[in-house]
Amino acid sequence: MAQLLLVEDDPAVRSALMRTLTERGHAMTSASTGLAGLRMAMDDRPDLVVLDLGLPDVDGYEIIRMLRAVSSVPLIVATARDDESEIARVLDAGADDYLVKPFGAVQLDARIRAVLRRLQGGEDDGMRPLTVGELRIDPRSREVTMRGTSLDLRPKEFDLLCYLAARPGQVVSKRELLTQVWQVPYGGADKTVDVHLSWLRNKLGESAQEPRYIRAVRGVGVKLVDPGV
């Protein structure tokens, strides 16, 4: 049973999520303000925090910055804000996932379990190293090198690259990436895949306008290729 902290100011939303997540096997505590949630995160040490951004006292983004200064607790942002730049800003500040309202409790529960499973070491440690061009991906050590130089990837960036590298040259849809890498149903308003692809391209020294390894196939998806072939 996971111990979750829900930071949400809307009483109706908070009550509904507390009830449904409890029914799905989680132990729940909640706070209606950002500072109260921050104190509870520090005092109670939950397994995961679900955080709204539109809080009455302190903006959720500032709460993430303050929390990340003192804790690495898994964090899922669940908010009505769907602007792509805001999603990127929040993920870059340290959120592990981002979910746009409205959403169902089933999807939130799946996101929670996926984040916890990943951080508890649920990956396949027996996979052999993968090589695509000058990239070498080692699933056992979760290390990526390019021309012998180590790349500093976030956990989900590594998972995304590893999934694509296991299928070199194969076009993979964003629906498949969200389902298989994030292990959640596809949501039309969810820009998580796009944001992580953009970050990954940047760390590979490329862009969507000048791709090398990650190639988009319009209307279909993306693929990882050897740029030297």
URFEN-V287220 format. One record per pair of residues at least 12 apart in sequence whose C-alpha atoms are under 10 Angstrom apart, sorted by the first residue. I is the first residue (numbers start at 1). GAP is how many residues later the second one is. If there is no record, write none. Layout:
((I:GAP) (I:GAP))
//
This chain:
((1:21) (1:23) (1:24) (1:25) (1:26) (1:46) (2:20) (2:23) (2:24) (2:25) (2:26) (2:44) (2:45) (2:46) (2:110) (2:111) (2:114) (3:19) (3:22) (3:23) (3:24) (3:25) (3:26) (3:41) (3:42) (3:43) (3:44) (3:45) (3:46) (4:14) (4:17) (4:18) (4:22) (4:23) (4:24) (4:25) (4:26) (4:37) (4:40) (4:41) (4:42) (4:43) (4:44) (4:45) (4:46) (4:70) (4:71) (4:108) (5:13) (5:22) (5:23) (5:24) (5:25) (5:26) (5:32) (5:33) (5:35) (5:36) (5:39) (5:40) (5:41) (5:42) (5:43) (5:44) (5:45) (5:46) (5:70) (6:12) (6:22) (6:23) (6:24) (6:25) (6:26) (6:31) (6:35) (6:40) (6:42) (6:43) (6:44) (6:45) (6:46) (6:70) (6:72) (7:22) (7:23) (7:24) (7:25) (7:26) (7:27) (7:28) (7:29) (7:30) (7:31) (7:33) (7:34) (7:42) (7:43) (7:44) (7:45) (7:46) (7:48) (7:53) (7:70) (7:71) (8:22) (8:23) (8:24) (8:25) (8:26) (8:29) (8:42) (8:43) (8:44) (8:45) (8:46) (8:47) (8:48) (8:52) (8:70) (8:71) (9:21) (9:22) (9:23) (9:24) (9:25) (9:42) (9:43) (9:44) (9:45) (9:46) (9:47) (9:48) (10:22) (10:23) (10:42) (10:44) (10:45) (10:46) (11:21) (14:16) (14:17) (14:18) (15:15) (16:89) (17:13) (17:87) (17:88) (17:91) (17:92) (18:12) (18:87) (19:86) (20:84) (20:85) (20:86) (20:89) (21:84) (21:85) (21:87) (21:88) (24:81) (24:82) (24:85) (25:84) (26:83) (26:86) (27:19) (27:20) (28:18) (29:12) (29:15) (29:17) (29:20) (30:19) (30:20) (30:21) (31:20) (32:20) (32:23) (32:24) (32:25) (33:19) (33:21) (33:22) (33:23) (33:24) (33:25) (33:26) (33:27) (34:17) (34:18) (34:19) (34:20) (34:21) (34:22) (34:23) (34:24) (34:25) (34:26) (34:27) (34:28) (34:29) (34:30) (35:20) (35:21) (35:22) (35:23) (35:24) (35:25) (35:28) (35:31) (36:21) (37:12) (37:13) (37:14) (37:26) (37:30) (38:25) (38:26) (38:28) (38:29) (39:28) (41:26) (41:30) (41:32) (42:25) (42:28) (42:29) (42:31) (45:26) (45:28) (46:27) (46:28) (47:26) (47:27) (47:28) (47:65) (47:69) (48:24) (48:25) (48:26) (48:27) (48:28) (48:64) (48:65) (48:67) (48:68) (49:24) (49:25) (49:26) (49:27) (49:28) (49:46) (49:63) (50:24) (50:25) (50:26) (50:27) (50:28) (50:29) (50:45) (50:47) (50:48) (50:49) (50:58) (50:62) (51:12) (51:13) (51:24) (51:25) (51:26) (51:27) (51:28) (51:44) (51:47) (51:48) (52:24) (52:25) (52:26) (52:27) (52:28) (52:29) (52:47) (52:48) (52:49) (53:24) (53:25) (53:26) (53:27) (53:28) (53:37) (54:24) (54:25) (54:26) (54:27) (60:17) (60:19) (60:30) (61:16) (61:25) (61:28) (61:29) (61:30) (61:32) (61:33) (61:34) (62:28) (62:31) (64:13) (64:26) (64:27) (64:29) (64:30) (64:31) (65:25) (65:28) (65:29) (65:30) (66:27) (67:26) (67:27) (68:25) (68:26) (68:27) (69:25) (72:22) (72:23) (73:21) (73:22) (73:23) (74:20) (74:21) (74:22) (74:23) (74:38) (74:41) (74:42) (74:45) (75:16) (75:19) (75:20) (75:21) (75:22) (75:23) (75:37) (75:40) (75:41) (76:15) (76:18) (76:19) (76:20) (76:21) (76:22) (76:23) (76:32) (76:35) (76:36) (76:39) (77:13) (77:14) (77:18) (77:19) (77:20) (77:21) (77:22) (77:23) (78:19) (78:20) (78:21) (78:22) (78:23) (78:24) (78:25) (78:30) (79:19) (79:20) (79:21) (79:22) (79:23) (79:24) (80:19) (80:20) (80:21) (80:22) (80:23) (81:17) (81:18) (81:19) (81:20) (82:16) (82:17) (82:18) (82:19) (82:107) (82:108) (82:109) (83:17) (83:106) (83:108) (84:105) (84:106) (84:107) (84:108) (84:110) (84:111) (85:110) (87:12) (87:13) (87:103) (87:104) (87:105) (87:108) (88:103) (88:104) (88:106) (88:107) (88:108) (88:110) (88:111) (89:106) (91:101) (91:104) (91:105) (92:62) (92:103) (92:107) (94:60) (96:15) (96:16) (96:19) (96:58) (96:59) (96:60) (97:14) (97:15) (97:17) (97:18) (97:59) (97:85) (97:95) (98:13) (98:92) (98:93) (98:94) (99:12) (99:88) (99:90) (99:91) (99:92) (99:93) (100:87) (100:89) (100:90) (100:91) (101:88) (102:87) (103:84) (106:78) (106:79) (107:76) (107:77) (107:78) (107:79) (107:80) (108:76) (109:75) (110:72) (110:73) (110:74) (110:75) (111:71) (111:72) (111:73) (111:74) (112:72) (113:70) (113:71) (114:67) (114:68) (114:69) (114:70) (115:41) (115:67) (115:68) (118:37) (118:38) (118:41) (118:64) (119:36) (123:16) (123:17) (123:19) (123:36) (124:15) (124:16) (125:13) (125:14) (125:15) (125:16) (125:17) (126:13) (126:14) (127:12) (127:13) (127:39) (128:12) (129:12) (129:13) (129:14) (129:15) (129:33) (129:36) (129:37) (130:14) (130:32) (130:35) (130:36) (130:37) (130:38) (131:13) (131:14) (131:15) (131:34) (131:35) (131:37) (131:95) (132:14) (132:32) (132:33) (132:34) (132:35) (132:36) (132:37) (132:81) (132:92) (132:93) (132:94) (132:95) (132:96) (133:13) (133:14) (133:35) (133:80) (133:91) (133:92) (133:93) (133:94) (133:95) (133:96) (134:12) (134:13) (134:14) (134:79) (134:92) (134:93) (134:94) (135:12) (135:13) (135:14) (135:15) (135:16) (135:30) (135:69) (135:78) (135:91) (136:12) (136:13) (136:14) (136:26) (136:29) (137:21) (137:24) (137:25) (137:28) (137:29) (138:20) (138:24) (139:19) (139:20) (139:23) (142:13) (142:16) (142:17) (142:20) (143:15) (144:14) (144:17) (144:18) (145:59) (146:58) (151:52) (151:53) (152:51) (153:46) (153:47) (153:50) (154:42) (154:45) (154:46) (156:25) (156:26) (156:37) (156:40) (156:44) (157:24) (157:36) (157:38) (157:39) (157:40) (157:41) (157:42) (157:43) (157:44) (157:46) (158:38) (158:42) (159:18) (159:21) (159:22) (159:23) (160:17) (160:18) (160:20) (160:21) (160:22) (160:33) (160:36) (160:37) (160:40) (161:20) (161:35) (161:36) (161:39) (161:40) (161:53) (161:63) (162:19) (162:62) (163:14) (163:17) (163:18) (163:61) (164:13) (164:17) (164:50) (164:58) (164:59) (164:60) (164:61) (165:48) (165:58) (165:59) (165:60) (165:61) (166:58) (167:56) (167:57) (167:58) (168:45) (168:55) (168:56) (168:57) (168:58) (169:44) (169:45) (169:46) (169:53) (169:54) (169:55) (169:56) (169:57) (170:51) (170:52) (170:53) (170:54) (170:55) (171:44) (171:45) (171:46) (171:49) (171:50) (171:51) (171:52) (171:53) (171:54) (172:44) (172:45) (172:48) (172:49) (172:50) (172:51) (172:52) (173:43) (173:44) (173:46) (173:47) (173:48) (173:49) (173:50) (174:12) (174:17) (174:18) (174:19) (174:20) (174:45) (174:46) (174:47) (174:48) (175:12) (175:13) (175:18) (175:45) (175:46) (176:45) (177:16) (177:44) (177:45) (178:12) (178:13) (178:14) (178:15) (181:12) (197:17) (197:25) (198:16) (200:14) (201:12) (201:13) (201:14) (211:16) (212:12) (212:13) (212:14) (212:15) (212:16) (213:12) (213:13) (213:14) (213:15) (214:12) (214:13) (215:12))
//
